[in-house]
């Protein structure tokens, strides 16, 4: 059963009423007029609710358990995919899934932060929170892409890098910083898409690109609303106020020139009709690749540098 978010409760009540009347209408055809009226009101209610979502409600949508994850996108937008594992130093971090793929015949390196769908999957993928070996694996794949002149597509969906002591002991900060430097000068196009949560250095460690797209109800921020509230107000319950202050929605980030394009989602979020989100990300990649592939490498790197210099301007 799909989890119902707080702002969707009234919508769900309408749905239940309509379903109940439809079951009864087999024996009472007079109900059909009432059903039509309720269906019209339901559509009006959905339009009103989803048009006026607060930043915190958008964060809740980005975290919805049924929202498509990185592996769902990889499976549904690629023609073929061969996973590559390990960082050649410590181990294989399954919080990051990546490898060689084709999209509409275009060969590329694709990678994404995978959160997992059930309890077993979430534990295996560590809820999408990468360790240093995950960032090193990502860099290894990007260097492979550079060697064979393949574009890179990264899918961001994490609440942050893994904060445990062992990750810090293995060089978490160093691994993220190294990726930032190397992505800034990687001589092949990098296309980034925020598909869910894009939080902190965990997201930025694979988030430096020539063009950044963002699903309509994803969020991208230096810290989670709860983390921000805990620091600023010493009270994590202030997460609603924090989400307002952080300017983490797609519209805010587009205005601040942090992202380049908002990728539309179906009404209410990607979990209501994942195919719309898959098609949006696929088309975004193909359109941007069509432009970036024509740029000489020197121009590509200069444009990438200027993109990050003008953020917030």
Protein Blocks (a to p, Z undefined) as FASTA:
>chain_A
ZZddfklmmmmmmmmmmmmmmmmmmmmmmlmmmmmmmmmmmmmmmmmmmmmccfklmmmm
mmgmklccfklmmmmmpmbdcddedjhlnmccfkbgcddddeehiacddddddebjblml
mmmnonopacfklmmmmmmmmmmmmmnopacddddddfbdcfbfklmmnopmmmmmmmmm
mmmmcccdcddddfbbcehjklmmmmccfbdcddfkbccdfbdfklmmmmmnopaklmmm
mmmmnopafklmmmnomambdcdddehijklommlmmmmmmmmmmmmmmmmmmpcfklmm
mmmmmmmmmgoZZ
